Amino acid sequence: MALFTIHPEGSKPFKAHIKGRELWALDRLVQAGGKGCTPITEPAPRWSAYVHKLRKMGIPIETRHEKHGGPFPGTHAKYILKARVAKGDAA
């Protein structure tokens, strides 16, 4: 478990304790920055569930739908963190 200070654009900062796969997903989103993460570039079994749980905590994450080709063409989600995130009790 880790404590984060979340700074959403246009809203007051808040603190959140995050653990497990949601911690892993938030770490990936922070590292990706504005380019975002997809299940293709960051494979995980339940990206949408991790994002859903992070959103329920108040963390703003944008979803964009992108087309992809290959043997099974279709669309996939790209998740983009819309807040500055600091690990710990940072102001």
Backbone as CSV, one residue per row, in Angstrom:
resi,resn,N_x,N_y,N_z,CA_x,CA_y,CA_z,C_x,C_y,C_z
1,MET,0.852,-1.171,0.000,0.000,0.000,0.000,0.894,1.229,0.000
2,ALA,0.436,2.264,-0.690,1.199,3.500,-0.754,0.241,4.688,-0.678
3,LEU,0.716,5.763,-0.086,-0.048,6.996,0.010,0.336,7.902,-1.151
4,PHE,-0.677,8.476,-1.798,-0.460,9.408,-2.889,-1.224,10.690,-2.618
5,THR,-0.684,11.803,-3.099,-1.417,13.056,-3.137,-1.782,13.290,-4.590
6,ILE,-3.088,13.421,-4.848,-3.614,13.578,-6.196,-3.981,15.045,-6.388
7,HIS,-3.501,15.631,-7.476,-3.769,17.032,-7.790,-4.569,17.107,-9.099
8,PRO,-5.898,16.943,-9.050,-6.699,17.014,-10.281,-6.705,18.435,-10.841
9,GLU,-6.776,18.550,-12.148,-6.835,19.858,-12.797,-8.117,20.567,-12.362
10,GLY,-7.991,21.768,-11.795,-9.147,22.558,-11.427,-9.863,22.136,-10.158
11,SER,-9.308,21.188,-9.393,-9.930,20.726,-8.151,-8.900,20.716,-7.028
12,LYS,-9.401,20.600,-5.807,-8.516,20.559,-4.651,-7.770,19.227,-4.593
13,PRO,-6.507,19.258,-4.183,-5.753,18.015,-4.011,-6.367,17.160,-2.903
14,PHE,-6.167,15.867,-3.006,-6.618,14.942,-1.976,-5.631,13.793,-1.862
15,LYS,-5.745,13.065,-0.772,-4.842,11.940,-0.533,-5.582,10.623,-0.739
16,ALA,-4.860,9.612,-1.197,-5.454,8.292,-1.420,-4.433,7.214,-1.093
17,HIS,-4.876,6.201,-0.359,-4.067,5.006,-0.119,-4.430,4.006,-1.213
18,ILE,-3.436,3.556,-1.944,-3.682,2.677,-3.084,-2.811,1.437,-2.929
19,LYS,-3.399,0.289,-3.278,-2.668,-0.967,-3.137,-3.003,-1.906,-4.297
20,GLY,-2.284,-2.997,-4.353,-2.571,-4.064,-5.308,-2.435,-3.650,-6.760
21,ARG,-3.331,-4.205,-7.573,-3.285,-3.936,-9.010,-3.591,-2.478,-9.331
22,GLU,-4.373,-1.805,-8.484,-4.646,-0.394,-8.711,-3.364,0.426,-8.531
23,LEU,-2.528,0.023,-7.583,-1.225,0.668,-7.399,-0.367,0.461,-8.636
24,TRP,-0.346,-0.754,-9.139,0.409,-1.058,-10.359,-0.092,-0.194,-11.523
25,ALA,-1.417,-0.121,-11.698,-1.993,0.645,-12.807,-1.690,2.136,-12.673
26,LEU,-1.823,2.685,-11.467,-1.524,4.106,-11.270,-0.059,4.381,-11.573
27,ASP,0.823,3.498,-11.159,2.249,3.654,-11.460,2.476,3.685,-12.969
28,ARG,1.824,2.779,-13.713,1.973,2.752,-15.170,1.448,4.056,-15.789
29,LEU,0.298,4.557,-15.286,-0.285,5.793,-15.815,0.619,6.989,-15.546
30,VAL,1.198,7.054,-14.361,2.115,8.151,-14.032,3.332,8.094,-14.945
31,GLN,3.905,6.916,-15.125,5.086,6.779,-15.989,4.775,7.117,-17.440
32,ALA,3.561,6.790,-17.905,3.201,7.039,-19.302,2.972,8.515,-19.585
33,GLY,2.580,9.275,-18.574,2.316,10.695,-18.782,1.192,10.906,-19.786
34,GLY,1.328,11.932,-20.614,0.294,12.300,-21.574,0.067,11.309,-22.697
35,LYS,1.025,10.408,-22.932,0.818,9.435,-24.016,-0.150,8.333,-23.607
36,GLY,-0.334,8.123,-22.290,-1.301,7.148,-21.807,-0.846,5.710,-21.924
37,CYS,-1.703,4.816,-21.428,-1.443,3.367,-21.422,-2.563,2.647,-22.143
38,THR,-2.214,1.559,-22.779,-3.213,0.682,-23.372,-2.943,-0.740,-22.902
39,PRO,-3.944,-1.602,-22.944,-3.702,-3.008,-22.613,-2.721,-3.683,-23.584
40,ILE,-2.497,-3.063,-24.732,-1.546,-3.605,-25.707,-0.117,-3.286,-25.279
41,THR,0.130,-2.046,-24.826,1.483,-1.646,-24.429,1.824,-2.056,-23.007
42,GLU,0.811,-2.186,-22.154,0.988,-2.573,-20.749,0.016,-3.706,-20.437
43,PRO,0.311,-4.916,-20.870,-0.636,-6.018,-20.686,-0.978,-6.283,-19.217
44,ALA,-2.252,-6.459,-18.979,-2.771,-6.814,-17.657,-4.164,-7.388,-17.863
45,PRO,-4.595,-8.276,-16.989,-5.870,-8.956,-17.230,-7.109,-8.073,-17.157
46,ARG,-7.112,-6.994,-16.336,-8.360,-6.258,-16.126,-8.147,-4.751,-16.028
47,TRP,-7.526,-4.149,-17.039,-7.264,-2.720,-17.019,-8.528,-1.923,-16.701
48,SER,-9.628,-2.264,-17.343,-10.846,-1.478,-17.136,-11.293,-1.522,-15.676
49,ALA,-11.119,-2.630,-15.011,-11.485,-2.738,-13.592,-10.564,-1.882,-12.727
50,TYR,-9.265,-1.877,-13.022,-8.324,-1.066,-12.244,-8.674,0.409,-12.392
51,VAL,-8.949,0.828,-13.627,-9.298,2.222,-13.893,-10.612,2.577,-13.194
52,HIS,-11.575,1.685,-13.244,-12.857,1.928,-12.578,-12.655,2.167,-11.076
53,LYS,-11.857,1.331,-10.439,-11.614,1.485,-9.001,-10.870,2.775,-8.694
54,LEU,-9.891,3.150,-9.529,-9.175,4.411,-9.326,-10.114,5.602,-9.502
55,ARG,-10.994,5.536,-10.477,-11.976,6.618,-10.676,-12.913,6.731,-9.474
56,LYS,-13.319,5.606,-8.897,-14.188,5.636,-7.717,-13.498,6.340,-6.542
57,MET,-12.157,6.333,-6.531,-11.403,7.046,-5.505,-11.323,8.541,-5.813
58,GLY,-11.777,8.944,-7.001,-11.740,10.349,-7.394,-10.604,10.716,-8.324
59,ILE,-9.838,9.738,-8.767,-8.693,10.003,-9.640,-9.194,10.133,-11.079
60,PRO,-8.971,11.298,-11.704,-9.475,11.492,-13.061,-8.610,10.780,-14.100
61,ILE,-9.244,9.906,-14.855,-8.573,9.154,-15.911,-9.459,9.218,-17.143
62,GLU,-8.898,9.677,-18.240,-9.623,9.768,-19.514,-9.484,8.451,-20.270
63,THR,-10.553,8.060,-20.953,-10.506,6.886,-21.824,-10.681,7.350,-23.263
64,ARG,-9.762,6.966,-24.121,-9.876,7.207,-25.566,-9.939,5.848,-26.245
65,HIS,-10.769,5.739,-27.252,-10.879,4.485,-27.992,-10.096,4.629,-29.292
66,GLU,-9.183,3.691,-29.534,-8.305,3.715,-30.699,-8.505,2.453,-31.520
67,LYS,-8.405,2.620,-32.827,-8.484,1.465,-33.719,-7.135,0.774,-33.800
68,HIS,-7.173,-0.533,-33.996,-5.944,-1.288,-34.236,-6.223,-2.349,-35.305
69,GLY,-5.146,-2.700,-36.007,-5.242,-3.711,-37.057,-4.778,-5.051,-36.535
70,GLY,-4.139,-5.789,-37.411,-3.625,-7.090,-37.028,-4.623,-8.189,-37.323
71,PRO,-4.343,-9.393,-36.864,-5.212,-10.527,-37.162,-6.609,-10.396,-36.542
72,PHE,-6.742,-9.581,-35.504,-8.039,-9.359,-34.855,-8.282,-7.857,-34.745
73,PRO,-8.569,-7.189,-35.873,-8.741,-5.733,-35.844,-9.963,-5.326,-35.021
74,GLY,-9.888,-4.126,-34.512,-10.994,-3.593,-33.717,-10.557,-2.329,-33.021
75,THR,-10.999,-2.149,-31.787,-10.596,-0.984,-31.007,-10.095,-1.440,-29.638
76,HIS,-9.316,-0.571,-29.033,-8.856,-0.789,-27.672,-8.893,0.548,-26.940
77,ALA,-8.880,0.496,-25.634,-8.906,1.707,-24.822,-7.487,2.192,-24.548
78,LYS,-7.359,3.512,-24.519,-6.130,4.141,-24.038,-6.535,4.961,-22.824
79,TYR,-5.846,4.761,-21.716,-6.149,5.446,-20.465,-5.095,6.514,-20.198
80,ILE,-5.563,7.738,-19.901,-4.664,8.867,-19.690,-4.995,9.520,-18.349
81,LEU,-4.012,9.608,-17.481,-4.167,10.233,-16.179,-4.311,11.739,-16.359
82,LYS,-5.332,12.336,-15.742,-5.599,13.758,-15.888,-5.388,14.485,-14.565
83,ALA,-4.319,14.148,-13.877,-3.967,14.790,-12.612,-2.480,14.641,-12.400
84,ARG,-1.934,15.545,-11.618,-0.551,15.390,-11.170,-0.614,14.504,-9.934
85,VAL,0.270,13.536,-9.855,0.256,12.581,-8.752,1.632,12.586,-8.101
86,ALA,1.630,12.738,-6.763,2.877,12.699,-6.018,2.788,11.579,-4.995
87,LYS,3.821,10.759,-4.945,3.836,9.671,-3.969,4.140,10.266,-2.594
88,GLY,3.393,9.843,-1.612,3.587,10.322,-0.257,2.647,11.466,0.071
89,ASP,3.032,12.257,1.061,2.190,13.318,1.598,2.572,14.666,0.996
90,ALA,2.948,14.678,-0.297,3.438,15.901,-0.942,2.320,16.916,-1.110
91,ALA,2.642,18.165,-0.883,1.649,19.244,-1.041,1.630,19.776,-2.443
